[in-house]
Amino acid sequence: MDYCVFDLEIAKTLKQAARELDLKDEKEAFAFPHRLGFSIGVIFNSHTTEYVVFQSAKEMARYLLDFDGILISFNGRRFDLPCLLADIDIDTYQALERKPHLDLLAHFYACVKGRFRVSLNNIAENTIKKTKTGNGADAPILFQQGKITELVEYCKNDVEITKEVFEFGLTNGYINYFDQQSGKVEEMSADYADWINTDSEDDGL
């Protein structure tokens, strides 16, 4: 099974986007990912074992569309793919939506019935004992300051962590996370093979 793990970073801060959209709460800007802009994207290709960096949303979308395998992401369905909409046509976007895609966040929410939210950091720290190297909110600032090398390294780290969480779950059949309600580290079945073969757009929310 060939797969590619992908992630991208936005070009505008939530505050900037909220101002443009005349929103009272900057967090509401998350509902308009296509208005947040695209700065860079990183993809890991399991077939070539290479990390590919993109500074063009169109080129990244074409790569994902042409990839003969499964797309892997963490919140890619609701955030990353819609972010591309500012620079790609609707037909390309809809074709991307039809690709086999395992969204690890959607899988998690389906399993906990949407009881609470979880971060990639939460799952990674408790499953593979690694944490993210930065905060996604800082990515637009790095982009606007022209610190592209730092931005690429941050995005690549997110892809690496997503990849390792996916591979751990696939190999071991479970992942761990800190349950905000029980206050304990809990184990969740990582039935990824079954999930990939179902309509994974239904995330249980």
N, C-alpha and C positions, 0 to 999 in steps of 0.2 A: 504493500500500500504506500504510494507516494503521497506526501502531504507538504503543504507550505504554510508556515506560521507567519502571520503578518500583523503589523501595527503601524500606525501613523501618528504624527503630531500635528496639532493645529497651529495656525499662524496668528490668530488673535486671542487675547486674553478674554476671559468671560466678561470682565468689566467693559472692555472695548466693544464686544459684541452686544452686550446688554444696552449700552448707550446707543448703538446704531439701531437696535430694534425697539428702543424706548421701553425697556423692561424695568420693572421696579426692583426685582431680585435678580442679581447677576447669574444665579444658578439656573434660572429659567432659560438661559441661553443654551443649555444642554439639549433643549427640545428643538433647537434649530441647528443641528450639526453642519448643514450645508452652508451656513452663514459664518462658520468659524474659520474657514480657510484651511488650506493644506500647506504645510511647510516641508516636511520630509516623510518618507515611509521606508520601512525595512521589511524584507521578506527573507525567511529561511526556507530553502528548497531542500527537502530531504533526499531527493534524487541526486542532486549535485553536491549536497552538503555545503552549499555556499550561502552566504548572506549577501543579499542584493539591496543596494540603497537607491532610492528614487527621490528626485527633486521635482518630479512632474506627476501630478495626479493622473493624468491621462496615460502615461507610460506604466504607472503602477497598476491601474485598472486593466490595461491590456495584458500585462503579465499575469495577473490573477485570472483573467478570463481565458487565456491560452493554456494555463497550467492544467495538465492532465492528471488530476488527483483531487485530494480533499483539502479544503481551506480550513485552517485552524486559527481561532482568534479568541480574545477575551473582550467581549462586548462589541465584536465586529459587526454583528447584524444591526444593532441599534445605533451604533455610533460611527465606527470607522468607515463602513461602506457608504452610509448617508453623507459623510464628510466629503466624499469624492464627487457628490452630485453637483457641486458648484462648478466643476471643470469637465464633467463627462455628460453625455446625453442620456436621456431616460432609458433608451433601448439597451445601452451598455449596462446601466445600473440594474435594470430588471434581469438581464442575462446573468449578472453577477449574483443576484439574489437566488437564482435557480441553481447555482453551482452547489455540489455537495459541500456542506459547511458545518463544522462542529464549533459552535460558540461556547466556550467553557463557562462563561458567566450565565448564559441562557440555560445550560445544562444544570448548573448549580441551583438557579432559582426554581427550575422545574422540580428539582429534588426536595427543596425545602418549602415548596408551595408558596414562595414569595414572602416568607415570614419576616425576613430581614435582608438587608443589603450586605454585600461582602466585597472586599477589594482583592485584587491580584496579590497584593502584599500579604494579606491575611492567609490565603491559601498557600502561597509559596513558602512563607515563614514556617508554617506548620506541616508542610508536606516535604519540601526539599531543603529546608533549613537555609533558605536564601531570601534576601530582601531586595527591593528595587533600589537603584542607585540615586533616585531623585523623585521629584514630584511633577506630575503631568502639568500642573498649573504653571510651572516654571518654563515649560517648553516654548510657549510663544515669546517669552522674554528673551530666551537664548536666540531664537530665530530673528527677532527684531534687532538684537544686538550684533547679529552676524556671526554668532558663535556656532557655526554649523557643525564643526567637528564634535563639540560637546553635545550638541543636539542629537547627532547621529549615534554617538556612544550611548546616550540615554535610551533612545528608541531601540537600539540593538539589544541593550540589556533587558528591556521589556520583552522583546521577542525571544531571547534566550530563556528567560524565566517561564514564559508561557509554554515554550517548547518542552522544557524539562518537566513542568507540571503535567502536561499532556502525556509525555512519554512515561512518567512515573505511574499515572493512572492507568494507562494502557497496559503496562507491564505487570503492575501489582493488583489492579482491579479496585483500587480505592484511592482517595485523597483525604487529607486532614484539613480541618479549618477550626478556627476559634468561634464557638457559638456564642453570640452576644446575649442570648436569652438564658442559656444554662450556665454561662461563665466558665465553660470547659472546652477543651480541645476535643472535637468529635470526628468520627470517621464517616465518610460518605462513599457509597459504591460508585465507581467510575465505569458505568456501563456504556462506554463510548461507542462500542461497535453497534449496539442496539440503537443508540441515539442517532448515529450517522445515517442509519437506514430508516429513520422516521422523519416526520416533518418537524425539524428542529426550530422552526420559527415560533412555535408555541412554547414560551418560556415559563408558563405557569403563573404569570402575573395578571 
